[in-house]
């Protein structure tokens, strides 16, 4: 079974009778530093390695377990008011499960009670109260909370609504409805049901059926809503991937004979539809974009896109394909090493991408793809699909290596606005260090002093940073990455002839001119940087024979370079030129202009 890992930065807030009194922020003016940005809150000492629960779905709150003696306290920090919310019944074991609802301001946690039971509490941002969940049942283990925060799933026992005999002791699954105030068993008289996963929105869920315990062989699946199964399927055994709107899930139909079929179960009409066989054998599938209309399938060789609304299947690549979070673009591997094509799913158009690199990731807003260049130690690069252009960060020395994280969750490596991204830089003889890339200003900030968790999913570009204190604890900081002051200091091109992406070609004995100029809105001096590379992207230290430039400083810090290419008889190699303009005072960098420089026909 393959299941997409979710970084639950969602803000699920539930509520217990006591009102919540704001208390002062953990640190009003933190005297700590994360190496980047501004520390907006020092949340104190937390257990080492804790990554959850994190941000609420709208980024308004951050929840953490803070060390208090030999146990921990559940804390919620209000980012807008810059205060810690006062919670009751929040002194818990440091390994206690604390979780947000995926699409609601509801936080759920449990406190150990007598006889192996736990008492479950929920805090809701509105009305700002803590309440007890499932008071009519004995709760053994919390298994989840619905996306809208209305339902709690758990294993346990209820005297008012006992589980059927088909459930083994301590394996009975229940769902508590907060609106009705009642806990009901999931299993029926003749079938054991084990809830697997809640949808990211509303209160749909998937579950196993069959057996008596979680270890027994299963005989099918349950697709449910609220407290009960709506559809029972004896062939579909699990859901691989939910659509982000929570209306559909990818499953697998076991037909026997070792040949399984990927399908989509649609909760809106209760149907299960197989991925069309004309695409070829699909061994994995996932939704593209925020809805359930488009599904990308991994074939034995390449990928195919199934449009469920139109009923069409299009083979999208012979290699890998990565969809943007918005679902508008697919970046697909080309036949050449480290080369790509891209497809605009809104228009169906496909073209070679100017991006060349060794993997990377989409930013959360889908505006950029961030990666490292080919050829070993190469430049960090940002590809913009809207313009099919690449911007390089630097200029680095040829001995500087950049790395990007491999992550299926854009929220773990890029901010909600798409402006900031986490990358790594490694100088020769040094160690790999994390940096923050400002994709608007094309600068690097850092190194970060600590390890990072997922960005806020909405609101300000806030990043949690963990700093190790000892073997078992670390300090947790919330860092706003927006520069102060945040001025528009990125240089603009005032002259660029020919246009970016053009081939600069001339016969031996002839010459051709290239003019490049840039300036800054703040009238800060601007310098031009020229970087050369081979066809496969490997950096080259010097310009090709026959290339020369005359640079002139103009008024208000502007710079112009008049370049000439006059290839000699012994010129043979084609070179690629990347030019950027850099603000001398701040390091902010322009978009990159790229050219192919070579000898044309005589």
NUTOR-107599 format. One record per residue (C-alpha): residue number from 1; residue in three letters; x, y, z. Coordinates in pm, whole numbers. Example, Ala and Ser with C-alpha at 12.3 -4.5 7.8 and 13.67 -1.06 7.14 Angstrom:
2
NODE  guro  vexnu  u  v  w
NODE  1  Ala  1230  -450  780
NODE  2  Ser  1367  -106  714
END
This chain:
602
NODE  guro  vexnu  u  v  w
NODE  1  Unk  0  0  0
NODE  2  Unk  130  339  -97
NODE  3  Unk  0  643  78
NODE  4  Unk  85  1007  31
NODE  5  Unk  243  1156  338
NODE  6  Unk  60  1461  462
NODE  7  Unk  226  1736  656
NODE  8  Unk  -75  1829  868
NODE  9  Unk  -12  2198  907
NODE  10  Unk  -387  2239  916
NODE  11  Unk  -551  2425  1195
NODE  12  Unk  -811  2208  1362
NODE  13  Unk  -947  2379  1666
NODE  14  Unk  -1205  2221  1895
NODE  15  Unk  -1333  2335  2232
NODE  16  Unk  -1378  2239  2712
NODE  17  Unk  -1602  2441  2910
NODE  18  Unk  -1343  2681  3048
NODE  19  Unk  -1288  3006  2866
NODE  20  Unk  -948  3081  2723
NODE  21  Unk  -750  3367  2864
NODE  22  Unk  -466  3514  2658
NODE  23  Unk  -133  3507  2834
NODE  24  Unk  176  3704  2737
NODE  25  Unk  377  3590  2439
NODE  26  Unk  651  3339  2512
NODE  27  Unk  911  3607  2443
NODE  28  Unk  805  3961  2363
NODE  29  Unk  1137  4059  2206
NODE  30  Unk  1329  3739  2143
NODE  31  Unk  1703  3767  2190
NODE  32  Unk  1758  3464  1971
NODE  33  Unk  1860  3426  1611
NODE  34  Unk  1784  3170  1341
NODE  35  Unk  2036  3297  1089
NODE  36  Unk  1758  3434  866
NODE  37  Unk  1456  3660  894
NODE  38  Unk  1305  3795  1215
NODE  39  Unk  1217  3577  1514
NODE  40  Unk  852  3651  1592
NODE  41  Unk  819  3401  1879
NODE  42  Unk  1041  3187  2097
NODE  43  Unk  808  2898  2183
NODE  44  Unk  1043  2749  2439
NODE  45  Unk  1185  2401  2491
NODE  46  Unk  1022  2113  2305
NODE  47  Unk  1108  1742  2282
NODE  48  Unk  1377  1667  2026
NODE  49  Unk  1252  1555  1686
NODE  50  Unk  893  1671  1729
NODE  51  Unk  744  1788  1398
NODE  52  Unk  375  1794  1484
NODE  53  Unk  122  1939  1527
NODE  54  Unk  248  2269  1378
NODE  55  Unk  32  2527  1203
NODE  56  Unk  -343  2539  1170
NODE  57  Unk  -487  2523  820
NODE  58  Unk  -502  2902  781
NODE  59  Unk  -163  2965  942
NODE  60  Unk  -324  3169  1221
NODE  61  Unk  -213  2939  1506
NODE  62  Unk  85  2721  1589
NODE  63  Unk  53  2430  1832
NODE  64  Unk  343  2259  2007
NODE  65  Unk  430  2036  2301
NODE  66  Unk  646  2234  2545
NODE  67  Unk  852  2052  2807
NODE  68  Unk  716  2099  3160
NODE  69  Unk  895  1886  3420
NODE  70  Unk  879  1521  3322
NODE  71  Unk  577  1586  3098
NODE  72  Unk  471  1842  2839
NODE  73  Unk  211  2115  2805
NODE  74  Unk  5  2166  2491
NODE  75  Unk  62  2524  2375
NODE  76  Unk  -116  2723  2104
NODE  77  Unk  40  3047  1980
NODE  78  Unk  -179  3311  1814
NODE  79  Unk  35  3466  1540
NODE  80  Unk  -190  3765  1474
NODE  81  Unk  -221  3869  1840
NODE  82  Unk  131  3750  1926
NODE  83  Unk  12  3576  2242
NODE  84  Unk  -3  3224  2374
NODE  85  Unk  -358  3097  2415
NODE  86  Unk  -440  2968  2763
NODE  87  Unk  -551  2603  2757
NODE  88  Unk  -696  2386  3033
NODE  89  Unk  -642  2009  3074
NODE  90  Unk  -328  2046  2862
NODE  91  Unk  -62  1872  3076
NODE  92  Unk  15  1554  2880
NODE  93  Unk  279  1292  2814
NODE  94  Unk  545  1428  2577
NODE  95  Unk  469  1146  2335
NODE  96  Unk  98  1225  2337
NODE  97  Unk  -74  1252  2002
NODE  98  Unk  -178  1609  1929
NODE  99  Unk  -342  1686  1595
NODE  100  Unk  -518  1960  1406
NODE  101  Unk  -827  1892  1199
NODE  102  Unk  -718  1920  835
NODE  103  Unk  -965  2192  738
NODE  104  Unk  -1091  2349  1062
NODE  105  Unk  -958  2548  1357
NODE  106  Unk  -980  2249  1591
NODE  107  Unk  -695  2100  1793
NODE  108  Unk  -735  1757  1958
NODE  109  Unk  -521  1593  2227
NODE  110  Unk  -560  1322  2491
NODE  111  Unk  -469  1283  2858
NODE  112  Unk  -411  946  3024
NODE  113  Unk  -696  833  3249
NODE  114  Unk  -759  534  3475
NODE  115  Unk  -778  176  3352
NODE  116  Unk  -584  234  3032
NODE  117  Unk  -837  486  2900
NODE  118  Unk  -761  836  2776
NODE  119  Unk  -966  1153  2805
NODE  120  Unk  -985  1343  2477
NODE  121  Unk  -1000  1721  2465
NODE  122  Unk  -1049  1964  2178
NODE  123  Unk  -987  2335  2145
NODE  124  Unk  -1182  2539  1891
NODE  125  Unk  -1063  2885  1791
NODE  126  Unk  -1428  2982  1769
NODE  127  Unk  -1557  3008  2043
NODE  128  Unk  -1213  2967  2200
NODE  129  Unk  -1299  2691  2444
NODE  130  Unk  -1172  2350  2549
NODE  131  Unk  -1429  2068  2555
NODE  132  Unk  -1427  1696  2632
NODE  133  Unk  -1485  1461  2339
NODE  134  Unk  -1661  1124  2356
NODE  135  Unk  -1762  1153  2724
NODE  136  Unk  -2014  872  2665
NODE  137  Unk  -1740  616  2586
NODE  138  Unk  -1419  463  2715
NODE  139  Unk  -1149  578  2470
NODE  140  Unk  -842  357  2427
NODE  141  Unk  -668  516  2127
NODE  142  Unk  -750  819  1912
NODE  143  Unk  -721  727  1543
NODE  144  Unk  -813  1057  1380
NODE  145  Unk  -1032  1363  1350
NODE  146  Unk  -1241  1455  1048
NODE  147  Unk  -1132  1736  819
NODE  148  Unk  -1407  1966  944
NODE  149  Unk  -1335  1883  1309
NODE  150  Unk  -1686  1748  1373
NODE  151  Unk  -1603  1378  1420
NODE  152  Unk  -1348  1194  1633
NODE  153  Unk  -1250  836  1549
NODE  154  Unk  -1110  607  1816
NODE  155  Unk  -1090  253  1945
NODE  156  Unk  -1276  198  2268
NODE  157  Unk  -1592  81  2439
NODE  158  Unk  -1939  224  2487
NODE  159  Unk  -2198  93  2734
NODE  160  Unk  -2478  285  2563
NODE  161  Unk  -2386  166  2212
NODE  162  Unk  -2177  -150  2246
NODE  163  Unk  -1969  -277  1958
NODE  164  Unk  -2086  -596  1784
NODE  165  Unk  -1930  -930  1875
NODE  166  Unk  -1738  -930  1547
NODE  167  Unk  -1494  -676  1701
NODE  168  Unk  -1209  -815  1911
NODE  169  Unk  -1161  -661  2259
NODE  170  Unk  -984  -322  2243
NODE  171  Unk  -1011  -332  1859
NODE  172  Unk  -1361  -188  1828
NODE  173  Unk  -1371  129  1620
NODE  174  Unk  -1603  416  1714
NODE  175  Unk  -1683  760  1575
NODE  176  Unk  -1797  1040  1805
NODE  177  Unk  -2028  1302  1653
NODE  178  Unk  -1970  1632  1829
NODE  179  Unk  -2296  1773  1696
NODE  180  Unk  -2507  1485  1829
NODE  181  Unk  -2292  1408  2133
NODE  182  Unk  -2293  1034  2074
NODE  183  Unk  -2029  767  2002
NODE  184  Unk  -2134  493  1758
NODE  185  Unk  -1953  174  1655
NODE  186  Unk  -1829  149  1297
NODE  187  Unk  -1867  -227  1265
NODE  188  Unk  -2189  -401  1174
NODE  189  Unk  -2322  -731  1311
NODE  190  Unk  -2138  -934  1047
NODE  191  Unk  -1838  -718  956
NODE  192  Unk  -1546  -558  1136
NODE  193  Unk  -1462  -206  1012
NODE  194  Unk  -1135  -30  1084
NODE  195  Unk  -1119  337  991
NODE  196  Unk  -809  416  787
NODE  197  Unk  -809  783  702
NODE  198  Unk  -1027  1093  706
NODE  199  Unk  -1057  1310  396
NODE  200  Unk  -870  1643  401
NODE  201  Unk  -1206  1825  395
NODE  202  Unk  -1556  1761  535
NODE  203  Unk  -1605  1423  706
NODE  204  Unk  -1564  1143  454
NODE  205  Unk  -1337  851  535
NODE  206  Unk  -1195  523  409
NODE  207  Unk  -1172  201  608
NODE  208  Unk  -1090  -170  598
NODE  209  Unk  -1348  -443  635
NODE  210  Unk  -1306  -804  744
NODE  211  Unk  -1132  -995  1022
NODE  212  Unk  -1163  -900  1388
NODE  213  Unk  -838  -709  1453
NODE  214  Unk  -601  -477  1271
NODE  215  Unk  -372  -775  1207
NODE  216  Unk  -628  -1000  1037
NODE  217  Unk  -657  -1030  661
NODE  218  Unk  -905  -783  517
NODE  219  Unk  -1183  -864  274
NODE  220  Unk  -1261  -523  130
NODE  221  Unk  -1304  -153  192
NODE  222  Unk  -1553  87  341
NODE  223  Unk  -1614  434  198
NODE  224  Unk  -1796  628  465
NODE  225  Unk  -1936  959  582
NODE  226  Unk  -1958  1071  943
NODE  227  Unk  -2030  766  1158
NODE  228  Unk  -2110  495  902
NODE  229  Unk  -2000  325  581
NODE  230  Unk  -2188  437  269
NODE  231  Unk  -2032  193  22
NODE  232  Unk  -1879  -148  88
NODE  233  Unk  -1655  -291  -182
NODE  234  Unk  -1517  -645  -155
NODE  235  Unk  -1242  -581  -409
NODE  236  Unk  -1098  -237  -335
NODE  237  Unk  -857  -269  -46
NODE  238  Unk  -728  78  27
NODE  239  Unk  -705  441  -79
NODE  240  Unk  -371  565  -202
NODE  241  Unk  -436  933  -245
NODE  242  Unk  -717  1177  -161
NODE  243  Unk  -815  1466  -383
NODE  244  Unk  -748  1790  -200
NODE  245  Unk  -1119  1877  -201
NODE  246  Unk  -1194  1548  -21
NODE  247  Unk  -1447  1425  -279
NODE  248  Unk  -1254  1129  -423
NODE  249  Unk  -980  882  -340
NODE  250  Unk  -751  663  -549
NODE  251  Unk  -783  293  -476
NODE  252  Unk  -670  -41  -608
NODE  253  Unk  -900  -316  -733
NODE  254  Unk  -754  -661  -672
NODE  255  Unk  -874  -877  -960
NODE  256  Unk  -669  -1187  -885
NODE  257  Unk  -392  -1337  -1091
NODE  258  Unk  -149  -1070  -973
NODE  259  Unk  -296  -793  -1190
NODE  260  Unk  -440  -503  -992
NODE  261  Unk  -624  -207  -1142
NODE  262  Unk  -599  151  -1018
NODE  263  Unk  -933  326  -982
NODE  264  Unk  -1099  635  -839
NODE  265  Unk  -1381  615  -587
NODE  266  Unk  -1601  925  -612
NODE  267  Unk  -1789  1003  -290
NODE  268  Unk  -2027  1241  -467
NODE  269  Unk  -2205  956  -647
NODE  270  Unk  -2060  644  -479
NODE  271  Unk  -1901  518  -802
NODE  272  Unk  -1566  345  -850
NODE  273  Unk  -1415  389  -1197
NODE  274  Unk  -1099  220  -1322
NODE  275  Unk  -817  411  -1488
NODE  276  Unk  -879  352  -1863
NODE  277  Unk  -685  50  -1989
NODE  278  Unk  -592  221  -2317
NODE  279  Unk  -328  411  -2121
NODE  280  Unk  -143  90  -2040
NODE  281  Unk  -81  -70  -1703
NODE  282  Unk  -94  190  -1422
NODE  283  Unk  94  97  -1106
NODE  284  Unk  40  423  -916
NODE  285  Unk  -193  721  -955
NODE  286  Unk  -248  1057  -788
NODE  287  Unk  -473  1357  -836
NODE  288  Unk  -349  1667  -1015
NODE  289  Unk  -447  2008  -881
NODE  290  Unk  -699  2097  -610
NODE  291  Unk  -992  1891  -743
NODE  292  Unk  -1065  1533  -847
NODE  293  Unk  -1107  1583  -1223
NODE  294  Unk  -754  1500  -1334
NODE  295  Unk  -551  1193  -1237
NODE  296  Unk  -187  1131  -1328
NODE  297  Unk  -94  765  -1365
NODE  298  Unk  255  616  -1353
NODE  299  Unk  293  358  -1629
NODE  300  Unk  559  94  -1657
NODE  301  Unk  731  347  -1881
NODE  302  Unk  619  705  -1857
NODE  303  Unk  299  871  -1739
NODE  304  Unk  -55  933  -1862
NODE  305  Unk  -313  1196  -1766
NODE  306  Unk  -676  1093  -1724
NODE  307  Unk  -933  1372  -1747
NODE  308  Unk  -1233  1222  -1568
NODE  309  Unk  -1467  1501  -1677
NODE  310  Unk  -1391  1469  -2048
NODE  311  Unk  -1320  1097  -2043
NODE  312  Unk  -984  1142  -2218
NODE  313  Unk  -646  983  -2155
NODE  314  Unk  -327  1147  -2284
NODE  315  Unk  19  998  -2260
NODE  316  Unk  222  1281  -2110
NODE  317  Unk  577  1146  -2102
NODE  318  Unk  804  847  -2146
NODE  319  Unk  975  934  -1818
NODE  320  Unk  884  1107  -1496
NODE  321  Unk  626  1385  -1464
NODE  322  Unk  574  1629  -1178
NODE  323  Unk  253  1832  -1156
NODE  324  Unk  241  2184  -1017
NODE  325  Unk  28  2222  -700
NODE  326  Unk  -224  2432  -891
NODE  327  Unk  -265  2157  -1151
NODE  328  Unk  -187  2389  -1441
NODE  329  Unk  153  2253  -1544
NODE  330  Unk  331  1922  -1584
NODE  331  Unk  711  1918  -1595
NODE  332  Unk  814  1596  -1770
NODE  333  Unk  1149  1434  -1837
NODE  334  Unk  1281  1461  -2193
NODE  335  Unk  1491  1213  -2389
NODE  336  Unk  1811  1411  -2326
NODE  337  Unk  1984  1390  -1987
NODE  338  Unk  1866  1654  -1739
NODE  339  Unk  1630  1803  -2000
NODE  340  Unk  1256  1859  -1968
NODE  341  Unk  939  1948  -2150
NODE  342  Unk  638  2109  -1995
NODE  343  Unk  267  2083  -2064
NODE  344  Unk  10  2352  -1991
NODE  345  Unk  -294  2150  -1884
NODE  346  Unk  -528  2446  -1929
NODE  347  Unk  -449  2469  -2301
NODE  348  Unk  -293  2130  -2377
NODE  349  Unk  15  2298  -2526
NODE  350  Unk  354  2131  -2482
NODE  351  Unk  702  2274  -2541
NODE  352  Unk  1067  2219  -2442
NODE  353  Unk  1141  2374  -2102
NODE  354  Unk  1441  2602  -2062
NODE  355  Unk  1504  2430  -1729
NODE  356  Unk  1801  2191  -1717
NODE  357  Unk  1870  2024  -1387
NODE  358  Unk  1891  1717  -1168
NODE  359  Unk  1553  1716  -1001
NODE  360  Unk  1387  1972  -780
NODE  361  Unk  1044  2072  -649
NODE  362  Unk  751  2303  -720
NODE  363  Unk  683  2598  -496
NODE  364  Unk  355  2583  -310
NODE  365  Unk  184  2842  -531
NODE  366  Unk  297  2666  -851
NODE  367  Unk  474  2974  -987
NODE  368  Unk  826  2825  -985
NODE  369  Unk  1022  2504  -999
NODE  370  Unk  1344  2510  -794
NODE  371  Unk  1638  2281  -865
NODE  372  Unk  2013  2245  -901
NODE  373  Unk  2187  2246  -1234
NODE  374  Unk  2352  1950  -1405
NODE  375  Unk  2724  1894  -1423
NODE  376  Unk  2809  1841  -1057
NODE  377  Unk  2877  2165  -869
NODE  378  Unk  2642  2396  -1053
NODE  379  Unk  2406  2686  -1003
NODE  380  Unk  2085  2694  -810
NODE  381  Unk  1804  2772  -1052
NODE  382  Unk  1442  2881  -1057
NODE  383  Unk  1223  2800  -1357
NODE  384  Unk  907  3005  -1419
NODE  385  Unk  657  2814  -1637
NODE  386  Unk  446  3121  -1717
NODE  387  Unk  738  3267  -1916
NODE  388  Unk  946  2949  -1964
NODE  389  Unk  1252  3129  -1828
NODE  390  Unk  1522  3030  -1580
NODE  391  Unk  1686  3252  -1320
NODE  392  Unk  2019  3146  -1172
NODE  393  Unk  2134  3230  -821
NODE  394  Unk  2486  3350  -781
NODE  395  Unk  2714  3389  -944
NODE  396  Unk  2873  3106  -745
NODE  397  Unk  3230  2995  -775
NODE  398  Unk  3271  2681  -981
NODE  399  Unk  3360  2503  -658
NODE  400  Unk  3023  2573  -493
NODE  401  Unk  2764  2295  -495
NODE  402  Unk  2392  2346  -450
NODE  403  Unk  2141  2083  -348
NODE  404  Unk  1763  2086  -323
NODE  405  Unk  1549  1871  -99
NODE  406  Unk  1341  1591  -247
NODE  407  Unk  992  1645  -108
NODE  408  Unk  646  1549  -228
NODE  409  Unk  499  1820  -4
NODE  410  Unk  567  2174  -133
NODE  411  Unk  476  2312  210
NODE  412  Unk  782  2153  365
NODE  413  Unk  1023  2334  134
NODE  414  Unk  848  2653  17
NODE  415  Unk  632  2926  167
NODE  416  Unk  263  2981  99
NODE  417  Unk  330  3286  -117
NODE  418  Unk  585  3098  -327
NODE  419  Unk  848  3360  -247
NODE  420  Unk  1078  3158  -18
NODE  421  Unk  1227  2811  -55
NODE  422  Unk  1469  2592  140
NODE  423  Unk  1790  2490  -39
NODE  424  Unk  2136  2367  56
NODE  425  Unk  2480  2507  -25
NODE  426  Unk  2810  2324  2
NODE  427  Unk  3145  2499  -53
NODE  428  Unk  3454  2295  -135
NODE  429  Unk  3590  2141  182
NODE  430  Unk  3285  2252  377
NODE  431  Unk  2964  2092  493
NODE  432  Unk  2617  2111  347
NODE  433  Unk  2421  2395  508
NODE  434  Unk  2055  2499  471
NODE  435  Unk  1975  2840  323
NODE  436  Unk  1657  3028  240
NODE  437  Unk  1621  3134  -123
NODE  438  Unk  1423  3452  -187
NODE  439  Unk  1272  3370  -526
NODE  440  Unk  1153  3726  -581
NODE  441  Unk  1488  3895  -521
NODE  442  Unk  1699  3593  -627
NODE  443  Unk  1911  3602  -313
NODE  444  Unk  2020  3349  -52
NODE  445  Unk  1991  3413  323
NODE  446  Unk  2157  3206  589
NODE  447  Unk  2284  2963  679
NODE  448  Unk  1993  2859  895
NODE  449  Unk  2094  2777  1251
NODE  450  Unk  1875  2473  1307
NODE  451  Unk  1648  2237  1120
NODE  452  Unk  1318  2347  971
NODE  453  Unk  964  2221  978
NODE  454  Unk  682  2297  732
NODE  455  Unk  606  2659  643
NODE  456  Unk  281  2825  747
NODE  457  Unk  22  2706  491
NODE  458  Unk  -131  3055  460
NODE  459  Unk  -81  3407  585
NODE  460  Unk  267  3541  655
NODE  461  Unk  577  3356  532
NODE  462  Unk  660  3208  872
NODE  463  Unk  895  2913  919
NODE  464  Unk  944  2700  1234
NODE  465  Unk  1313  2651  1319
NODE  466  Unk  1431  2389  1571
NODE  467  Unk  1764  2443  1750
NODE  468  Unk  1916  2149  1938
NODE  469  Unk  1973  2207  2310
NODE  470  Unk  2073  1862  2436
NODE  471  Unk  2012  1495  2363
NODE  472  Unk  1640  1516  2427
NODE  473  Unk  1528  1875  2375
NODE  474  Unk  1545  2167  2136
NODE  475  Unk  1435  2529  2120
NODE  476  Unk  1150  2611  1883
NODE  477  Unk  1140  2947  1705
NODE  478  Unk  890  3097  1463
NODE  479  Unk  1070  3306  1202
NODE  480  Unk  919  3557  959
NODE  481  Unk  1133  3548  644
NODE  482  Unk  1013  3877  495
NODE  483  Unk  1303  4129  482
NODE  484  Unk  1277  4443  694
NODE  485  Unk  1242  4683  522
NODE  486  Unk  1101  4494  224
NODE  487  Unk  1197  4718  -67
NODE  488  Unk  1187  4649  -439
NODE  489  Unk  1562  4633  -499
NODE  490  Unk  1571  4382  -785
NODE  491  Unk  1748  4522  -1094
NODE  492  Unk  1548  4563  -1415
NODE  493  Unk  1671  4511  -1768
NODE  494  Unk  1683  4838  -1959
NODE  495  Unk  1839  4683  -2270
NODE  496  Unk  1860  4324  -2387
NODE  497  Unk  1931  4269  -2755
NODE  498  Unk  1865  4013  -2887
NODE  499  Unk  1581  3874  -2678
NODE  500  Unk  1653  3614  -2413
NODE  501  Unk  1668  3259  -2545
NODE  502  Unk  1805  3368  -2884
NODE  503  Unk  2093  3202  -3067
NODE  504  Unk  2390  3432  -3123
NODE  505  Unk  2546  3286  -3435
NODE  506  Unk  2783  3425  -3696
NODE  507  Unk  3020  3278  -3952
NODE  508  Unk  3395  3271  -3893
NODE  509  Unk  3531  3608  -3999
NODE  510  Unk  3209  3792  -3917
NODE  511  Unk  3083  3946  -3596
NODE  512  Unk  2758  4000  -3410
NODE  513  Unk  2669  4235  -3125
NODE  514  Unk  2487  4169  -2799
NODE  515  Unk  2383  4462  -2580
NODE  516  Unk  2275  4422  -2219
NODE  517  Unk  2185  4692  -1969
NODE  518  Unk  2022  4706  -1626
NODE  519  Unk  1932  4952  -1352
NODE  520  Unk  1773  4960  -1007
NODE  521  Unk  1463  5155  -903
NODE  522  Unk  1649  5281  -595
NODE  523  Unk  1933  5408  -819
NODE  524  Unk  2181  5173  -655
NODE  525  Unk  2479  5070  -871
NODE  526  Unk  2420  4750  -1067
NODE  527  Unk  2682  4503  -1191
NODE  528  Unk  2646  4244  -1468
NODE  529  Unk  2756  3882  -1420
NODE  530  Unk  2835  3652  -1714
NODE  531  Unk  2827  3272  -1669
NODE  532  Unk  2918  3021  -1936
NODE  533  Unk  2818  2656  -1964
NODE  534  Unk  2831  2367  -2209
NODE  535  Unk  2536  2210  -2389
NODE  536  Unk  2480  1963  -2103
NODE  537  Unk  2488  2242  -1843
NODE  538  Unk  2841  2194  -1709
NODE  539  Unk  2986  2531  -1596
NODE  540  Unk  3279  2670  -1797
NODE  541  Unk  3528  2911  -1640
NODE  542  Unk  3590  3141  -1938
NODE  543  Unk  3416  3287  -2241
NODE  544  Unk  3461  3127  -2585
NODE  545  Unk  3725  3257  -2822
NODE  546  Unk  3617  3570  -3004
NODE  547  Unk  3392  3704  -2728
NODE  548  Unk  3463  4050  -2582
NODE  549  Unk  3265  4311  -2387
NODE  550  Unk  3294  4682  -2313
NODE  551  Unk  3112  4783  -1995
NODE  552  Unk  2996  5135  -1914
NODE  553  Unk  2855  5280  -1594
NODE  554  Unk  2567  5519  -1665
NODE  555  Unk  2377  5767  -1450
NODE  556  Unk  2205  5649  -1131
NODE  557  Unk  2415  5334  -1113
NODE  558  Unk  2289  5176  -1435
NODE  559  Unk  2525  4951  -1630
NODE  560  Unk  2547  4865  -2000
NODE  561  Unk  2763  4601  -2165
NODE  562  Unk  2829  4617  -2540
NODE  563  Unk  2953  4272  -2638
NODE  564  Unk  3090  4143  -2967
NODE  565  Unk  3124  3787  -3087
NODE  566  Unk  3376  3742  -3371
NODE  567  Unk  3470  3371  -3382
NODE  568  Unk  3822  3285  -3504
NODE  569  Unk  3903  2995  -3734
NODE  570  Unk  3982  2759  -3445
NODE  571  Unk  3648  2819  -3273
NODE  572  Unk  3456  2492  -3253
NODE  573  Unk  3256  2460  -2928
NODE  574  Unk  2906  2595  -2877
NODE  575  Unk  2864  2775  -2546
NODE  576  Unk  2561  2892  -2351
NODE  577  Unk  2564  3231  -2180
NODE  578  Unk  2361  3328  -1872
NODE  579  Unk  2364  3697  -1777
NODE  580  Unk  2222  3851  -1461
NODE  581  Unk  2234  4195  -1300
NODE  582  Unk  2310  4231  -929
NODE  583  Unk  2232  4518  -691
NODE  584  Unk  2574  4604  -546
NODE  585  Unk  2435  4718  -210
NODE  586  Unk  2185  4440  -133
NODE  587  Unk  2276  4148  -359
NODE  588  Unk  1929  4134  -514
NODE  589  Unk  1948  3986  -861
NODE  590  Unk  1752  4031  -1182
NODE  591  Unk  1592  3762  -1392
NODE  592  Unk  1848  3576  -1601
NODE  593  Unk  1897  3631  -1975
NODE  594  Unk  2024  3327  -2165
NODE  595  Unk  2183  3289  -2510
NODE  596  Unk  2332  3018  -2729
NODE  597  Unk  2664  3134  -2870
NODE  598  Unk  2814  2950  -3165
NODE  599  Unk  2938  2958  -3523
NODE  600  Unk  2667  2981  -3785
NODE  601  Unk  2672  2884  -4153
NODE  602  Unk  2909  3067  -4384
END
